[in-house]
């Protein structure tokens, strides 16, 4: 039976990979896998941040089937494969995917390699210097000047690679999941100098500090000049692309290691969401917006089962992998088997709080809101539901790929069709936004804890 390697790269946008039309050579390994296997030109994550999107990747459900992103009662790919006789091994570098949020479920061996987490059970302490500088708010700028993080926000891919090499003999068939954080912010031009190609021109420390200063001013809501914004965009693009290049080299190492363990491995490479690099005002990092940079992701299978130019969605990963392994699909999976069918609609969605962040800890979240989008053909429809109002947006992605011109007041017929798709989806997953908001307020009043985080 065939083994499986699933590589998830946090915050990796599809349009920064060379095989999806990006002019820079950022990803030779990923792209050679894409050219010999199947890749989808229009793959989307089901949500714009990790906690909401991973239930789709690992459990094949829609994010809003579990409005607090809880997968405790859902069966995951690791569990399905483990009960099918697979040896299951997980390497995780993100505390949002650690054992405290149940992502170790179904893994016989699970390595939480997180360096930072709000929970002591998975946290490794930062250095003393890092702690002190953080206390006075200088850690980011000092890290940038020293070109290395004082309190590493995550374990880098080369550490994962070393850990992987130490696992020794693995019984076949196996399911190996590796999550990599190197493409994720914060973005300084630090890291292995051999992995620096595009960001070399930021060598002058002052230039880099200037770009970071622009980022800081934007964070504080201050106005910045168009030339400063351009400087920041260029800086982010260069550092981001170097991170992809570095991750690609790590993936090359992982692939060659895994191929030594088995000569029949199905490799799947994807991401949990994209990343805003200031394309639109305020669109930076990954927050609860469903614009293209935040949900366009790569989805690559190492085997060729179709010439992919179609739409695909993270939620299709579990059913497609099971089909390729000839394992029966359990009930409750929402996605489609991409070896047999194709999609005409993709849905993305999440709940979010007053800061457009995850609704997870009650002491931080004062409200619960929802955002959902549907993509059909050239059209993209976004609905935002808060306790105060429901707002809509409609974009023509062919004429306006940057989603700058909202057409929801000009395209009545299209709007009606897209509304009914989202209404149908909401019914299908049994979501009642008004009831969920009321429940949230009640839980907050009672001071209940939400989610499985501390
Ligand atoms: Zn993520």
Boltz pocket constraint, residues with backbone or C-beta under 6 A from the ligand:
constraints:
  - pocket:
      binder: B
      contacts: [[A, 10], [A, 11], [A, 49], [A, 50], [A, 51], [A, 272], [A, 273]]
      max_distance: 6.0
